Amino acid sequence: MSAGLPLKIMRSREWARPVPPVRREVLSARASGEEERPPVLFVPGLGHAAWAFEEHWLEHAAQRGFPTYTMSLRDHGNSGSAGKASLRAYTHDVVQVAAGLPRQAVLVGHGTGALVVAHALARYPARAGVLLCPVFGGWRTLGTALLRNPFGTLPGAFGGRVRVRRGQLFGPNLHASAARVYVGRLGRASTRAQWQLLFGRGPEAPVGDPPVLVAGTPDDKIVSRAALGRVATRYGGAPLLFPGMGHDMMLDAGWAEPIDAIVDWLSKAEH
Amino acid sequence: MSTHGTAQGPADPTGPGAEPTPGTLGAAWNEDSGSWATLAWRSTEWTGSSSYTTVWQDDKPVYDRGETVCVIGAGASGLTAVKNLREQGFAVDCFERETNIGGAWNWRHSRSPMSASTHLISSKPMTQFPDFPMPDDWPDYPSHSQVNEYLGRYADHFGLREHIWFGTEVVTVDPVEGDRWDVTTRPSGGGVERIARYAAVVVANGHNWSPKLPSYEGMDDFRGAMVHASSYKDPAMLRGRKVLVVGGGNTGCDVAVEAAQHAAKCWHSVRRGYWYAPKFVFGRPADQVNDGVAGLRLPLRVRQWMFATTLRLTVGDLTRYGLPKPDHRVYETHPIVNSQLIYYIGHGGVQPVPDVARFDATGVELAGGERIEPDLVIFATGYLPRFEFLGGDVLDADQEGRPRLHLHTFARRFPTLAVVGMVQPDSGIFPISHWQSVAVARWLRLREADPNRAATFWRGVAAAPDRRWTPAKVKTSTRHWFEISHTLYLRALESVLGELESAR
């Protein structure tokens, strides 16, 4: 699999300038059933936090037999802050939580969280990786966002806060009041991390050659169908699609469908 | 396999090699290895022993373990070898003579060199496995028991214990036909020997367990106590005694500092002058500051000058404290990392003295002619690597018993034999052992997958000249031959890993 840049073992920057530690918010749900299954860690994207997975998926996947966890990246949710966060700091947060779990974990990242997970897969040999509606950054991401929501996005291009609209995140079937509440809970990412989305190096290839599932929706207003396809190709497959849903598929109406599909995919691994 | 809900595309499973079809679960699989199937196979395959056969040799049964790889030792290097071989899909049998993992860090067993207060001398980012970080809430320099706990977490996280045979020691390792190996083991306490045949052997038996003791004239007549630092476990042994610590390495300095706090008197005998690097400079772990500079790829002389200047400004002139002037440039010997020695010398708790000349019944005569009368002598004179289970010719050892290995890892005459962790880096050893074992696992995989490319790679290994992986000429001593600079060494290993990359 050549899903990224070649293996880099000289990590002078990581050795010389370790990421400062922060307190991290981690939520979990105990798995039902006797069988021992790998823990699943849900990683929300920038602006989102642990609450996004706590809402439905955390408990749902646990009831289907997987011990589940979700976390907030630094500067998000109830996690702490330490200076200007970079993508490397977010990656560090994910790898720290994953390595602290009792067994080798499955990493599930959503949106920009999928990019963070892709970076984390190069620093932690996960059991498996799942990239949902992955925002891998670059100019095309900016282009799509500018096209859909010029006034909300433009400040981001100058280091300001990106404001997303309900219509960018959710499909037509989610009740407007619920969507309003969710959008109201969104936080903001660090300016530095936003810049790195545009200019940063792509993720290195995953270590330990984990199976990687890429999933999304053709009706995503943030990730174009072509962008989704590019990420899937990079990981040697085609994306799993859930038409009719918006970008935030863990919150949108019909949220059970994608998580059930992910759990089925994971269950097949076990047998 | 079926599609889910609104997922598009046909419901047929896509088998290996088929065109990926949008929407089917199978399409997202890793096609070439049938990824999930591989995972399941990895966890169950080798426990079904029915496929293994027994051959008879000189009336002794030899259990043929097929393609299984044997790992010797379950310390840090052995554990990472087991993990990385498993990651490449190999079945592994690991033999450990003690009843738990940890090797040198498992301080409850007799061969561990740890004492109660041993702490790391390299900071966390330089010490941890590159794919399993130590917890953020641990200090910059964790203690030996934290390191042992870390190794336990590593073993549990990756499910390594089920592949380890505890309380089992390796007696001999003999090459047999077809690049395979007969490994004779027995229970550590003694018992019936058992022979198993393996496709490959990875030696990770450590090099800090066999004490190297100096010999001096008159030692036999000396009536005081003499011990090697390996048996120094806690300061109770020092209380109220006049102690002579012999050896200027990291262990010698640690013991001298403890003696300054607990003993009645402490002499510290060093043969030559060293550079004493503090654990922290500019408010940060010194090795991190150093690697920040190393990353700039400045010429060696410039870096030596910068390091020496930093030491001059922070530690100062060592001769003022009665220590000999360093007889070498920085980076030319293994770094001594100790912030406290100079402090205790300044407080009079440690008295630096020259080399030992001879012993007599009641005392020790020093090189300068001075005579001291210690009642306890602690030799912090290091350890020697030992491989008594391997014949000397197997590792291609020279007259002095130094094995000739490519990158301190690959045995040139035996493609299926490798050594992991037999280096003395100027950083933590775990990352080095990790990448060494990744290289070994990839190499063994390549041998199976692509014999032509494997042959090309091996011609390179066999022809590669013996070389040192240090920037400066390292002082000769029985252990400095396997000293490495982590930056130089990892750069070389990185290119080897690149060559082996597309092995899968």
Interface residues (C-beta under 8 A of the other chain):
Chain A: M1 S2 P6 L7 K8 I9 M10 R11 S12 R13 E14 W15 A16 R17 P18 P21 V22 H92 V95 Q96 A99 G100 L101 P102 R103 Q104 R123 Y124 P125 R127 A128 V207 G208 D209 P210 P211 V212 L213 V214 A215 A232 Y235 G236 G237 A238 P239 L240 L241 F242 P243 G244 E257 D260 A261 D264 W265 K268 A269 E270 H271
Chain B: M1 H4 G5 T6 A7 Q8 P20 T21 P22 G23 T24 L25 A27 A28 W29 N30 E31 S33 S35 W36 L39 A40 E87 K124 P125 M126 P130 D131 F132 P133 P135 D136 D137 D156 H157 F158 G159 D287 Q288 V289 D291 G292 A294 G295 S427 P431 W435 T487 L490 R491 L493 E494 L497 G498 E501 S502 R504
